Structure formats: structure tokens, C-alpha cells
Amino acid sequence: MPIHLIALLVVALVSGQAPAPAPSAHDQLARDIYRELVNINTTDSVGSTTKAADAMAARLKAAGFPAADVQVLGPNARKGNLIARLHGSGARRPLLLLAHLDVVEAHKADWSPDLDPFVFVERDGYFYGRGTSDDKAMAAIWVATLIRLKQEGFTPNRDIVVALTADEEGGNFNGVSWLLKNHRDLVDADFALNEGGGGEIVKGRYLLNEVQASEKVYQSFQLEVTNPGGHSSLPTKDNAIYHLAEGLARLAQYDFPVALNPVTRTFFERTAELEQGQAAADMKAVTKNPPDPDAVARLSQSPYYNALLRTTCVATRLSGGHADNALPQLARALVNCRMLPGTDPKEVEQTLVKVLGDDQIEVTPVGQAQPSDPSPLRPDVMIPVERITREMWNVPTVPTMVTGATDGLYLRNAGIPTYGVSGLFEDIDDVRAHGRDERVGVKQFYESREFLYRVVKAMCEE
């Protein structure tokens, strides 16, 4: 074996990531777009999604898309959103391919010394950089897919619309919400493909490919106790901090009831087939009516499974008092709830009041919850995804509900069913989105590109 190949093999073995084959022309195009996107700072603080959107618009126009079909729109100069359209026969309503261009904040000092979050690096079988996994891989793949379909002369049975948007990670001008309010006609679709799904790698083995068809609903509540206070040398049992602390301790011990929806029920049914022993038995048992309480208790020890089973509320912020030598006149806490779809926020508020068990603790909603009903598991979505997943990896496809939130929330509320489908496999023990040294496997990125190309084409020709 040549020395340079031996060296590559050694590096791969040390890093734990198998060396990727030489990229195809399609892979190389996607990589070039990916690199360009990662190298553009799109944070809310100092970045610009407009710069990234303009760069993608230039690539599409260079590939032959007319200017009328490639638009950059936004509420201000920094918050541009790209909308691009490949026209089809019109036999079916459009397919929307969504990804967000913005990324969470990142500081070079927080990353490894030889990495810069806004400099794309390929090393040891991985692509490094802020947004490599969330969500510029998908943005790059959608642009590369649209260009490939154009070059192939493919005429879809429906328009294919790519939307690359701003402020999914936070900011004042969420791109999807803004587009729906101001340019609904440009993004209206039969259904959308978005982030939120992906493949799981467990101990080096591809286990399953997830399709996100549901997500929890975000709602925070402020807890507040007021008190006349006084001098700390004359303490009493009636203390604002004590009232709040004792209420929070009761909340810490409380579990909301189990409630499965069609997506989470299917998740546990299909995942049970991949597990063995007690875990498999417990997953089957929680899908019964009523669910087995012992199985629920065992599964709830996993934060992920616990979050899939029920609404959760957790204290995330705490403050109290105003001076070292004074009894506290005010104590506050913020409790963040992730509610199951269809849950009434007022009922959650009433449950909190009951569990806290102290009429001195005032509970007030912070903002207004945005409902997000699950998207139906449509055959025209699930069948091609399942088929292509089997063809590429021979693993099952599992519907899932994400415990966080995506821009699918806005689309679902606008009547556009949305599915998190990426085919981007990651090690479940090494997920770095939003974190230090964010990265994606080179092999996995190229596989995702091919998977999504096949999925989009299948959904537009059958």
C-alpha cells in the first residue's frame, strides 16, 4: 500500500472515522457551497443572512435560473431570505425545501486553538465549523440539489421551492414567519421538508433514520414571591426565598402524566424492534392503554425518552434578595415548559400552581405559546423516505417528535405539513450542534446529499 494511503488509514483509525472516498462531481459542488456558507458569519449579533442568501442566489443564477425565480427578501439589510423555484408541470402543489441560514453565536476562544468557528475545515474525516450540522449542511444540499435537477433537465410534477431563512436560532425577524405574513404565495406548498430528523449512529453502527413529524411547544412561566422584608438580624419563617425554594423542590419531584400521540406511539413501537431485553419490553408496554407504570418509570430515567412521554417543566433561572443584610422582598424563578402538542397552556399553568402548593407564589406566563400540531404520517412522504433509507443503509425509518423546536412550527400553523428529513447520520454520543468544535462526518454529509436528492426526485415524479 502506498505510504500516503497508509498515513490516511492511520489518521482515520485514530480519529474513529473511516476515510471517505474521493468526492463525485455532485459531492464536490455540495462541498463548495457548504464551505462558502460556513465561512459566512450569519449570527444574529454581527452576522448577515443576506450575505449568505446573496451568495446562494449568485450560484443559482450562474446555473441558469432566471432572476425572476431567485429572490432575496427580508425585513432589513441583514436579515435576507433566499427563495428559489424550479418550475414543474403543475400536476401537484409545490414542494418546499426549508433550511435556515442563521447560526448560534460562537467565539473562537471557546473552540480548539487550531479551529475558527467561521472557517470551514476538513480534517480527519470531518467537516468543522459553526453551522456544519445546524443547519448549513441542509442549506448547501438544497441548493446543490436544485442546481443538479436543473442541469439534468428534470421536469418535476410540481414546483420545487427552496427557502433559506433567517432567525431560526433567535432574533427579531424570524424568516419563515415573516415570509408567511408578507409573501405567502412564494412559500405556499403541499408540504415541506426541513431539519429536525436525521440518522443515529450508535457505537459505530447506523441504527435508524428519523423523520420529525412533530415537536413540543415552548412556554415559560415566571414564579414570583413578594414579602415586606426587614433586617436580616431579625429573621422570620415567612421568607420569600424559602417559599420559592420549597415550591421548586415540590416541582422537581413532579412528573406530568404520560400522553402519546400518533408520532411518539409509532416511535416507541418501531424503536422497540431495534432494542433487546427490558428496553424493548418497556417500549412496547408504554404503548398500551393504559401504559405500564413500571415501564414508564424505567424509560423515564432517560431524559430523551422522558421528554417524549410527557410535558416537562424545569426551573432554568433564579434570583432573589436585594442586600446581604436584608430579608428578601422579592424572589423569582423562571420555569421553562416543553408541552406536548395539543396541550392547553392554561392547564399547565394550573398544574404548576397546584404542584407549587403555595398561594404566595404567583405564576405568570411569559409570552404566548405557539401551538404545533403533529403532521400526519402521509404515505407520499413516508414511502419514498423509507424505501430510499432501506436502499442506502438498510435501517428502519422511525417517526419522531423533537423535544426542542424548529421553524416547522410556523409552517404547520399555516397549514403546511412539515417533516424533518435529512438522512444526515450522527453519533448520538457526540452531537455538537450549538457547541464547541461543531462538526459533521464527511462521508455522512455526502450520503445525506445523495439521500435528499433521491427523496426530492421521488416525491416529484411519482
C-alpha positions in Angstrom: 0.0 0.0 0.0 1.4 3.5 -0.9 2.7 5.5 2.1 0.2 8.3 1.7 -2.7 5.8 1.9 -1.2 4.2 4.9 -1.0 7.6 6.6 -4.6 8.3 5.7 -5.7 5.0 7.2 -3.8 5.6 10.4 -5.4 9.0 10.8 -8.8 7.5 10.2 -8.3 4.8 12.8 -7.1 7.2 15.4 -10.0 9.6 14.8 -12.5 6.8 14.7 -13.9 8.0 11.4 -13.5 5.9 8.2 -11.8 7.7 5.3 -14.3 9.0 2.8 -13.9 8.0 -0.9 -13.0 10.7 -3.4 -16.0 13.0 -3.8 -18.1 12.8 -7.0 -18.8 16.0 -9.1 -22.1 16.3 -7.3 -20.4 15.9 -3.9 -17.8 18.5 -4.8 -20.4 21.0 -5.8 -22.3 20.5 -2.5 -19.0 20.7 -0.6 -18.0 24.0 -2.3 -21.4 25.5 -1.5 -21.2 24.2 2.1 -17.7 25.7 2.5 -18.9 29.1 1.2 -21.9 29.1 3.6 -19.9 28.1 6.7 -17.3 30.8 6.0 -20.0 33.5 6.1 -20.8 34.7 9.6 -24.6 34.6 10.0 -25.0 35.1 13.7 -27.7 37.5 15.0 -25.2 39.7 16.7 -22.8 40.7 13.9 -23.6 38.4 11.0 -25.7 38.7 7.9 -28.0 36.1 6.4 -28.4 38.4 3.5 -24.8 37.9 2.5 -25.3 34.1 2.6 -28.6 34.4 0.7 -27.0 36.6 -2.0 -24.1 34.1 -2.4 -26.6 31.3 -3.0 -28.6 33.4 -5.4 -25.5 34.1 -7.4 -24.8 30.4 -7.7 -28.3 29.6 -8.8 -28.3 32.3 -11.4 -25.0 31.1 -12.7 -26.5 27.7 -13.1 -29.2 29.1 -15.4 -32.0 30.0 -13.0 -33.8 33.2 -14.2 -33.6 36.2 -11.9 -37.4 36.1 -11.5 -37.1 32.7 -9.9 -34.4 33.6 -7.4 -35.2 36.3 -4.9 -33.6 37.6 -1.7 -36.2 39.2 0.5 -36.2 40.4 4.1 -37.3 43.0 6.6 -33.9 44.7 6.7 -30.4 44.7 5.2 -29.1 41.9 7.4 -32.0 39.5 7.5 -32.4 38.4 4.0 -34.1 35.1 3.0 -33.5 33.3 -0.3 -36.5 32.0 -2.2 -35.7 29.9 -5.4 -38.1 28.0 -7.6 -37.6 25.2 -10.1 -40.8 25.2 -12.1 -42.6 21.9 -12.7 -45.6 20.7 -14.7 -48.1 21.9 -12.0 -49.8 18.5 -11.7 -49.3 18.7 -8.0 -48.9 21.5 -5.5 -45.3 22.7 -4.7 -42.8 21.0 -2.5 -41.0 23.4 -0.1 -37.4 22.6 0.9 -36.5 24.6 4.0 -33.3 25.3 5.8 -32.1 28.2 8.0 -29.0 30.2 7.3 -28.5 31.8 10.7 -26.4 30.0 13.3 -26.0 30.4 17.1 -23.2 32.6 18.5 -19.7 31.2 18.5 -16.4 32.6 19.8 -13.0 31.5 18.6 -11.7 31.4 22.2 -14.3 28.8 23.1 -13.1 26.4 20.3 -10.0 24.4 20.0 -7.0 26.6 19.4 -6.5 25.4 15.8 -10.2 25.9 14.8 -12.1 29.0 14.0 -15.9 28.7 14.0 -16.3 30.7 10.8 -13.5 28.9 8.8 -14.6 25.7 7.1 -12.1 22.9 7.8 -11.9 19.3 6.6 -9.9 17.2 8.9 -9.7 13.5 9.9 -12.9 12.6 8.1 -15.0 15.5 9.4 -16.1 19.0 8.3 -15.7 21.6 11.1 -17.3 25.0 11.5 -20.3 26.7 13.1 -23.4 25.6 11.3 -21.9 22.5 9.8 -24.7 20.4 11.4 -27.2 23.1 12.2 -28.2 23.9 9.6 -25.9 24.8 6.7 -25.4 21.2 5.6 -29.1 21.1 4.6 -29.0 24.6 3.1 -26.0 23.6 0.9 -27.6 20.3 -0.1 -30.9 22.0 -1.1 -29.0 24.5 -3.4 -26.8 21.7 -4.9 -29.9 19.6 -5.5 -31.8 22.4 -7.2 -28.8 23.0 -9.5 -28.4 19.3 -10.3 -32.0 18.9 -11.2 -31.7 22.0 -13.4 -28.6 20.6 -15.1 -30.3 17.2 -15.7 -33.2 18.9 -17.4 -35.6 17.3 -14.9 -39.2 18.5 -15.1 -40.9 17.8 -11.7 -44.6 17.2 -11.5 -44.7 20.2 -9.1 -42.7 23.3 -8.5 -39.8 22.8 -6.1 -39.2 25.8 -3.9 -36.0 26.3 -1.8 -36.3 28.7 1.2 -33.1 29.6 3.1 -34.2 31.7 6.0 -33.1 34.0 8.9 -33.5 33.9 12.7 -34.5 30.3 13.4 -31.9 30.4 16.2 -33.2 33.7 17.6 -33.6 37.3 16.6 -36.4 39.7 15.9 -37.2 38.8 12.3 -37.9 35.1 12.0 -37.6 34.4 8.3 -40.3 31.8 7.9 -42.8 33.8 10.0 -42.0 36.9 8.0 -42.4 35.2 4.7 -45.7 33.7 5.6 -47.0 37.1 6.6 -45.6 39.0 3.7 -45.0 36.6 0.8 -47.2 33.6 1.5 -47.5 32.9 -2.3 -43.8 32.3 -2.6 -43.6 29.6 0.0 -47.0 28.1 -0.1 -46.7 24.3 -0.6 -48.4 20.9 -0.3 -45.8 20.0 2.4 -42.3 20.9 3.4 -39.0 19.1 4.2 -37.0 20.7 7.0 -34.3 19.9 9.6 -35.2 18.0 12.7 -34.8 14.5 11.5 -31.6 12.6 10.9 -29.8 9.3 11.3 -28.5 7.8 14.5 -25.1 6.1 14.8 -24.7 4.0 18.0 -21.2 2.6 18.7 -20.2 3.0 15.1 -23.4 1.3 13.7 -26.1 3.0 11.7 -29.2 2.3 13.7 -32.2 4.2 12.3 -33.2 7.2 10.2 -35.6 9.6 11.9 -38.4 11.6 10.4 -39.5 14.5 12.5 -43.3 14.9 12.2 -44.0 16.7 15.5 -42.4 19.0 18.0 -43.1 20.2 21.5 -44.5 23.6 22.3 -42.4 26.2 24.1 -43.8 28.1 27.1 -42.1 29.7 30.1 -43.6 30.9 33.3 -42.3 33.4 35.9 -42.6 32.4 39.5 -42.6 35.3 42.0 -42.8 35.8 45.7 -43.0 39.2 47.4 -42.5 40.0 51.0 -42.2 43.1 53.3 -38.7 42.0 54.1 -36.8 43.5 57.0 -33.5 43.4 58.8 -31.5 40.1 58.5 -30.8 40.2 62.2 -34.5 39.6 62.9 -35.3 36.6 60.6 -38.8 35.0 60.4 -40.0 31.8 58.8 -42.0 33.9 56.3 -39.1 34.3 53.8 -39.7 34.9 50.1 -36.7 32.8 49.1 -37.8 29.9 51.3 -41.3 30.0 49.9 -40.0 29.9 46.4 -37.4 27.2 47.1 -39.8 24.9 48.8 -42.3 25.2 45.9 -39.5 24.5 43.4 -38.5 21.4 45.4 -42.0 20.1 45.0 -42.0 20.8 41.3 -38.7 18.9 40.9 -40.4 15.8 42.2 -43.5 16.1 39.9 -44.0 14.3 36.6 -46.7 15.3 34.2 -48.9 12.3 33.0 -47.8 10.2 30.0 -49.6 11.1 26.8 -48.6 9.6 23.4 -49.6 11.0 20.0 -49.5 9.0 16.8 -45.9 10.1 16.1 -44.5 9.2 19.5 -46.5 6.0 19.7 -45.0 4.9 16.3 -41.6 5.9 17.5 -41.7 3.6 20.5 -43.3 0.8 18.5 -40.6 0.9 15.9 -37.7 1.6 18.2 -38.8 -1.5 20.3 -37.9 -3.6 17.3 -34.3 -2.4 17.4 -33.9 -2.9 21.2 -33.5 -6.0 23.2 -34.4 -7.3 26.6 -36.0 -4.9 29.1 -35.7 -1.8 27.0 -37.7 -3.5 24.1 -40.3 -4.8 26.5 -40.7 -1.4 28.2 -41.2 0.4 24.8 -43.9 -2.0 23.9 -45.5 -1.7 27.3 -45.8 2.2 27.2 -47.8 2.0 24.0 -50.5 0.0 25.8 -53.7 1.7 27.1 -53.1 2.4 29.9 -49.3 2.3 29.8 -47.5 0.1 32.2 -46.3 2.3 35.1 -43.2 0.3 35.8 -42.1 0.5 32.2 -42.8 4.3 32.2 -40.6 4.7 35.3 -37.7 2.8 33.8 -37.9 4.7 30.4 -38.3 8.0 32.2 -34.8 7.6 33.6 -33.6 8.6 30.1 -34.0 12.4 29.7 -34.8 11.8 26.0 -37.5 9.2 26.5 -38.9 11.1 29.4 -39.3 14.1 27.2 -41.1 12.1 24.5 -43.5 10.6 27.0 -44.8 13.8 28.7 -44.9 17.6 29.1 -41.9 18.7 31.1 -41.3 21.8 33.2 -37.9 22.7 34.7 -36.5 25.7 36.6 -33.9 27.4 34.5 -33.3 30.8 36.2 -33.3 32.0 39.8 -32.9 35.4 41.6 -33.8 36.8 44.9 -33.0 39.4 47.6 -31.5 42.9 47.3 -28.9 43.2 50.0 -26.7 40.9 52.1 -28.1 42.3 55.4 -31.8 42.4 54.5 -34.6 39.9 54.4 -35.6 39.3 50.7 -38.5 41.4 49.5 -38.6 39.5 46.1 -37.7 36.1 44.9 -38.1 35.0 41.3 -37.6 31.9 39.2 -38.2 31.1 35.5 -39.7 27.7 34.7 -39.4 26.6 31.1 -42.0 24.1 29.9 -41.9 22.0 26.7 -45.5 20.9 26.2 -46.9 18.1 24.2 -48.7 19.1 21.0 -52.3 19.9 21.8 -51.7 20.7 25.4 -53.6 23.7 26.8 -51.1 26.2 28.3 -53.7 27.2 30.9 -53.9 23.7 32.1 -50.1 23.6 32.5 -50.2 26.8 34.4 -53.0 25.5 36.7 -50.9 22.3 37.3 -47.9 24.4 38.3 -50.0 26.4 40.8 -51.2 23.1 42.3 -47.8 21.5 42.4 -46.0 24.5 43.9 -48.6 24.4 46.6 -48.1 27.9 48.0 -50.5 30.8 47.3 -47.7 33.2 47.9 -46.0 32.0 44.7 -47.5 34.0 41.8 -47.3 32.2 38.4 -47.4 34.3 35.3 -47.0 33.1 31.6 -44.0 34.6 29.8 -45.1 35.3 26.2 -47.7 33.2 24.4 -47.2 29.6 23.4 -47.3 28.8 19.7 -49.3 25.6 19.1 -47.8 23.0 16.8 -50.0 20.0 15.9 -48.2 16.9 14.6 -48.0 16.5 10.8 -49.8 13.4 9.5 -47.6 10.5 8.5 -48.6 10.8 4.8 -47.8 7.8 2.6 -46.5 10.1 -0.2 -43.8 11.3 2.3 -43.1 8.2 4.3 -43.0 5.6 1.5 -40.1 7.2 -0.5 -38.2 8.1 2.6 -38.5 4.5 3.9 -37.6 3.0 0.6 -34.5 5.1 0.0 -33.4 4.6 3.6 -33.5 0.9 3.1 -31.7 1.1 -0.3 -28.9 3.2 1.1 -28.4 1.9 4.7 -30.8 -1.0 5.2 -32.1 0.5 8.5 -35.7 1.4 9.6 -37.3 4.8 9.3 -38.7 6.0 12.6 -41.1 9.0 13.0 -40.1 11.2 16.0 -41.2 14.2 17.9 -38.3 16.6 18.6 -38.2 17.9 22.2 -36.9 21.3 21.1 -38.4 23.4 18.3 -37.8 24.3 14.6 -39.4 26.6 12.0 -41.7 23.8 11.2 -43.9 25.3 13.9 -44.8 28.3 11.7 -45.4 26.2 8.6 -47.7 23.7 10.5 -49.7 26.5 11.9 -50.1 27.9 8.4 -51.5 24.6 7.2 -48.3 23.3 5.6 -47.4 19.8 6.9 -43.7 19.7 7.7 -41.3 16.8 8.0 -37.8 16.8 9.4 -35.9 14.7 6.8 -32.1 14.9 6.4 -30.5 11.4 6.2 -27.5 13.0 8.0 -26.2 10.4 10.4 -24.5 11.5 13.6 -23.1 9.6 16.6 -25.7 10.0 19.4 -22.8 10.3 21.9 -21.1 13.1 20.0 -23.7 15.7 19.0 -22.0 19.1 18.7 -24.7 21.4 17.3 -24.6 24.7 19.1 -21.5 23.6 20.9 -17.7 23.6 20.7 -16.0 22.3 17.6 -19.3 21.6 15.7 -18.7 19.0 13.0 -20.2 16.6 10.6 -18.7 13.5 9.1 -17.5 13.9 5.5 -18.9 10.5 4.5 -22.2 11.3 6.2 -22.6 14.7 4.5 -22.1 13.1 1.1 -24.6 10.4 1.9 -27.1 13.0 3.1 -26.7 14.8 -0.2 -27.4 11.7 -2.2 -30.3 10.7 0.0 -32.1 14.0 -0.2 -31.5 14.2 -4.0 -33.2 10.8 -4.4 -36.0 11.7 -2.0 -36.8 15.0 -3.7 -36.8 13.4 -7.1 -39.0 10.6 -5.9 -41.5 13.0 -4.4 -41.7 14.9 -7.7 -42.0 12.2 -10.2 -44.4 9.6 -8.7 
